Amino acid sequence: MRIKLTKEAVDQLQKATRPVRINGELVGGCGMTVEYALWLDEATPQDQVIQVEGMTLLLDPETIAYIGSEALTIDYRPQQGFRLVTPEQIVAYGLSLKERWG
């Protein structure tokens, strides 16, 4: 997967002290949906580890499948937080960077 970071996203993510995981998780009952999050985390053996703008980003195979595109842009807007955008759609918005277990 190719990941691009906007300048605004780089400014925010530079504060990260550990790799940033882009996580997609299937949630819900009858109406299943994918919920996305950005976590500070460590790599696991199955992760795709991507270096962009001096930062380490992690994606597991399920999240890559949920995103469903070979290209992803991470943007940041003060009013909306982080946005995950593919050429086809806005995948998620209103995300914040947080501790995984916090």
trRosetta pair geometry for C-beta under 8 A, 3 or more apart (Angstrom, degrees):
i j d omega theta_ij theta_ji phi_ij phi_ji
1 48 6.5 100 23 116 103 155
1 50 6.9 -72 77 -67 89 147
1 59 6.5 -5 38 49 145 161
1 64 5.8 -143 -44 -128 135 106
1 67 7.4 50 -126 81 144 147
1 69 7.9 81 -135 99 102 62
1 70 6.0 -159 -122 -160 59 46
1 71 7.3 172 -167 -83 73 22
1 72 6.2 14 171 5 118 111
2 70 6.2 40 16 146 93 79
2 71 4.9 -17 69 -108 103 72
2 72 7.3 165 88 27 54 65
3 50 5.4 98 21 130 126 153
3 52 5.2 -92 92 -53 103 154
3 57 5.9 -63 75 65 168 160
3 71 7.8 162 -84 -159 33 50
3 72 5.1 -19 -110 72 76 95
3 73 7.5 150 -162 -94 57 29
3 74 6.6 18 -174 -9 104 104
4 52 7.3 -166 -115 -155 22 138
4 71 7.3 12 -2 -171 105 94
4 72 7.4 -178 27 93 69 47
4 73 4.6 -23 70 -109 100 79
4 74 7.4 -176 88 23 50 66
5 9 4.4 -131 -166 90 88 122
5 10 5.0 108 130 -60 126 83
5 13 6.8 -83 -146 27 143 145
5 52 5.5 133 -11 135 113 125
5 53 5.1 -80 50 4 134 142
5 55 7.4 62 -41 41 161 131
5 73 7.5 160 -89 -160 21 63
5 74 5.2 -17 -110 63 71 100
6 9 4.7 96 52 6 75 102
6 10 7.1 -137 95 -5 40 86
6 73 6.7 58 -39 177 91 105
6 74 7.1 -135 11 94 80 54
6 75 4.5 41 6 -115 136 72
6 76 6.7 -155 69 21 112 71
7 10 5.6 -53 -149 34 33 113
7 11 6.4 38 152 -24 65 103
8 11 5.7 -49 -151 30 31 115
8 12 6.8 22 154 -11 62 106
8 75 6.4 37 68 -170 115 66
8 76 4.2 -146 129 65 99 91
8 77 6.8 42 138 -75 157 44
9 12 5.9 -62 -153 41 34 106
9 13 5.8 20 158 -11 72 115
9 74 4.6 132 -153 116 159 90
9 75 5.5 -115 -47 -131 117 18
9 76 4.4 149 -84 -13 58 100
9 82 6.6 79 -119 -125 99 92
10 13 6.0 -63 -133 46 27 102
10 14 6.1 44 163 -40 64 101
10 53 5.0 -95 -113 155 118 157
10 55 7.6 -165 -130 -11 73 132
11 14 6.3 -45 -152 12 22 116
11 76 7.2 -129 58 61 92 143
12 15 6.5 -53 178 15 42 111
12 76 4.7 151 4 -109 142 170
12 82 7.3 -151 94 -75 152 98
12 97 6.9 162 148 -4 106 132
13 16 5.3 -17 -174 -9 64 118
13 20 6.1 -58 -147 -35 112 157
13 53 7.9 92 80 87 127 126
13 55 5.5 12 134 -111 122 166
13 74 7.7 54 -45 119 142 139
13 76 8.0 -164 -27 -43 87 138
13 97 6.9 152 -105 -73 67 152
14 54 7.9 31 -111 87 88 116
14 55 7.2 -112 -90 -71 51 120
15 97 7.7 144 76 81 106 150
16 19 7.6 31 147 -153 132 6
16 20 5.3 -65 -129 -59 164 104
16 40 6.0 179 -152 -102 96 100
16 55 6.7 73 54 -141 130 117
16 97 6.5 -101 -83 -180 102 148
17 40 6.7 26 55 -147 77 140
18 40 4.5 92 59 -176 108 97
18 41 6.6 174 123 44 123 19
18 42 6.6 -62 -178 -70 127 67
19 40 7.4 127 74 -157 43 56
19 41 6.1 -58 86 74 91 64
19 42 6.5 105 39 -114 115 32
19 43 6.2 32 48 -45 166 84
19 49 7.5 -55 -140 -136 149 97
19 55 7.9 130 -130 172 57 75
19 56 3.9 -62 -111 101 96 111
19 57 6.9 171 -171 -93 90 14
19 58 5.2 74 144 -26 126 111
20 38 5.8 -6 -175 -172 107 96
20 39 7.1 150 -158 76 56 39
20 40 6.5 -40 -100 -97 59 50
20 41 7.4 80 -147 27 18 83
20 55 6.6 6 13 165 116 120
20 56 7.1 149 22 89 68 60
20 57 5.4 -29 73 -111 90 67
20 58 6.9 -177 90 20 38 82
20 97 6.6 -54 -127 -131 118 115
21 37 7.9 20 99 99 93 86
21 38 7.1 160 78 -155 54 44
21 39 4.5 -13 54 61 106 94
21 40 7.6 122 11 -149 87 2
21 41 4.0 8 -20 31 124 136
21 47 7.9 -86 -118 -126 98 134
21 57 7.7 131 -103 -168 23 58
21 58 4.3 -36 -102 72 71 110
21 59 7.4 146 -157 -80 66 38
21 60 7.9 20 -159 -20 111 91
21 100 7.2 37 36 -85 134 114
22 36 7.2 -15 -176 -163 77 105
22 38 6.3 -15 -101 -103 57 74
22 57 6.2 20 -14 -176 106 107
22 58 7.0 179 20 78 66 53
22 59 5.2 -15 61 -89 102 89
22 63 6.0 149 110 161 82 146
22 72 7.7 99 178 137 170 158
22 74 7.7 -125 -92 -82 128 127
22 84 7.0 118 -152 -105 122 135
23 36 6.7 150 85 -154 54 55
23 37 4.9 -17 64 61 106 88
23 38 7.5 174 19 -86 83 25
23 39 5.9 19 -5 6 129 113
23 60 7.3 34 -118 16 74 107
23 63 5.7 -108 -140 -88 33 138
24 34 4.9 1 -173 -177 105 118
24 35 7.3 151 -153 74 54 37
24 36 5.2 -23 -97 -96 72 78
24 62 6.6 -146 78 121 94 85
24 63 4.0 137 24 -125 96 75
24 66 3.8 -151 127 70 153 151
24 67 6.6 -161 -33 -46 151 76
25 34 6.8 143 68 -155 31 66
25 35 5.4 -28 64 62 88 88
25 36 7.9 162 18 -87 70 31
25 37 7.5 4 5 8 110 108
26 32 5.7 1 -173 -172 99 113
26 33 7.6 161 -149 85 57 26
26 34 5.8 -39 -91 -97 55 69
26 62 7.9 -95 -16 173 100 125
26 66 7.4 -157 -62 -96 83 129
27 32 7.3 152 79 -151 30 65
27 33 6.2 -30 65 69 79 74
27 34 7.4 115 17 -126 79 21
27 35 4.8 8 11 -3 132 119
28 31 5.2 -88 175 88 140 61
28 32 4.6 176 70 -111 119 38
28 33 5.2 84 -24 18 141 78
29 32 7.7 -135 75 -68 15 65
34 66 4.7 141 -129 -164 155 131
36 63 8.0 98 -120 -142 87 104
36 84 6.0 -95 158 15 165 146
36 91 6.5 79 -40 131 156 102
36 92 3.8 -106 47 -49 138 165
36 95 6.3 -57 109 -84 99 133
37 95 6.5 167 -132 -141 37 111
37 98 7.4 -59 -175 44 108 106
38 82 5.8 26 -12 58 147 162
38 95 5.2 96 -1 156 106 126
38 96 7.1 -140 54 105 108 26
38 97 4.8 -57 110 -100 118 64
38 98 7.2 111 85 19 71 67
39 97 7.7 154 -101 -158 14 61
39 98 6.3 -39 -111 76 62 68
39 99 7.0 29 -155 168 83 18
39 100 4.1 62 -171 -83 134 79
40 97 6.9 71 -44 173 86 96
40 98 7.3 -119 3 112 88 27
40 99 5.6 -35 45 -108 110 51
40 100 6.5 -119 66 -24 59 82
41 58 6.1 -99 81 50 114 147
41 100 5.2 76 -84 -53 95 134
43 47 4.8 -132 -153 57 82 146
43 49 5.4 -7 -113 -83 139 120
43 56 7.7 -76 -51 159 114 129
43 58 5.4 -163 -98 -108 74 127
44 47 5.1 113 54 -21 69 106
44 58 7.9 92 17 -169 74 134
44 60 7.2 12 54 -96 120 104
46 60 6.0 43 107 -142 105 85
46 61 6.1 -67 162 -12 111 105
47 58 4.7 -25 -165 -160 139 97
47 59 6.5 132 -158 65 80 36
47 60 5.7 -57 -99 -86 70 60
48 58 7.4 143 72 -157 52 47
48 59 4.8 -18 56 65 101 94
48 60 7.8 172 12 -97 77 14
48 61 7.7 109 -21 -73 101 58
48 64 6.6 65 11 -62 138 137
49 56 6.3 -18 -168 -164 96 100
49 57 7.5 149 -159 77 47 48
49 58 6.0 -15 -104 -101 66 71
50 56 7.5 140 74 -158 45 50
50 57 4.6 -25 67 65 97 99
50 58 7.8 -175 23 -76 77 25
50 59 7.1 22 -2 5 116 106
51 54 7.5 8 -176 -109 93 13
51 55 7.2 158 -153 77 55 37
51 56 6.0 -26 -98 -98 68 63
51 57 7.8 177 -84 20 19 78
52 55 5.8 -28 71 61 70 87
52 57 6.0 4 20 -2 112 122
59 63 5.0 -130 -161 83 86 123
59 64 5.3 95 146 -58 126 90
60 63 5.1 93 55 8 73 103
60 64 7.3 -138 96 -6 38 89
61 64 5.6 -56 -150 35 34 114
61 65 6.4 34 154 -18 67 105
62 65 5.7 -56 -152 37 33 111
62 66 6.4 33 151 -20 67 105
63 66 5.6 -52 -146 36 34 112
63 67 6.4 36 155 -21 66 103
64 67 5.9 -53 -150 33 30 111
65 68 6.9 28 172 -71 38 66
67 72 6.0 -35 -171 -81 145 127
67 84 7.4 -97 -119 158 108 129
67 86 6.4 143 175 -64 91 129
67 91 5.9 -18 -130 -115 75 156
68 86 7.3 -55 79 -62 75 174
68 88 7.9 -57 104 51 104 142
69 72 6.4 133 84 -64 110 76
69 86 3.7 125 24 -148 164 136
69 87 6.4 172 -158 28 141 83
69 88 6.1 -164 -84 16 132 110
71 86 6.2 121 85 -147 72 73
71 87 5.7 50 72 -23 123 103
72 84 6.2 -20 -166 -166 110 89
72 85 7.2 135 -161 71 58 42
72 86 5.8 -38 -99 -87 63 74
72 91 7.5 -26 -132 4 103 144
73 84 7.7 150 77 -158 50 41
73 85 4.6 -26 63 68 99 97
73 86 7.6 168 16 -87 78 24
74 82 6.2 -16 -170 -165 93 108
74 83 7.3 157 -156 77 45 52
74 84 6.2 -16 -102 -101 70 64
74 85 7.8 171 -84 23 24 78
75 82 7.0 144 80 -157 46 55
75 83 4.5 -14 63 56 98 102
75 85 6.2 18 2 3 116 123
76 81 7.0 -60 -143 170 74 32
76 82 5.3 -31 -97 -96 78 62
76 83 7.4 -176 -82 13 28 76
77 80 4.3 32 74 38 113 101
77 81 7.1 -7 62 36 68 21
77 83 6.8 27 6 -15 103 116
80 83 6.3 18 120 -54 128 106
80 93 5.3 -33 171 174 120 111
80 94 5.8 -82 -175 -74 71 58
81 93 6.9 132 69 172 90 63
81 94 5.0 70 44 -154 126 26
81 95 5.2 -177 132 60 122 38
81 96 5.2 -79 -143 -67 131 69
82 92 8.0 20 108 106 86 98
82 93 7.5 -160 101 -142 44 47
82 94 8.0 -37 57 74 57 13
82 95 4.0 -53 66 74 101 100
82 96 6.8 159 8 -86 101 24
82 97 7.0 87 -27 -44 139 80
83 90 6.1 -47 -172 -151 113 106
83 92 6.9 -179 -150 94 49 55
83 93 4.3 -2 -108 -107 89 85
83 95 7.3 163 -74 22 27 101
84 90 7.4 115 80 -171 54 59
84 91 4.2 -51 103 64 105 112
84 92 4.6 32 34 44 109 90
84 93 7.6 -142 25 -66 62 51
84 95 7.2 43 -20 -1 96 146
85 89 7.5 -146 -149 108 61 37
85 90 5.2 -31 -105 -110 83 62
85 91 6.6 -163 -90 9 24 83
86 89 5.7 17 54 49 98 64
86 91 5.9 73 -10 -42 97 109
90 93 5.9 -3 167 -39 125 111
92 95 5.8 56 130 -42 116 119
98 102 6.1 -140 168 69 96 109
99 102 3.2 61 71 3 121 125
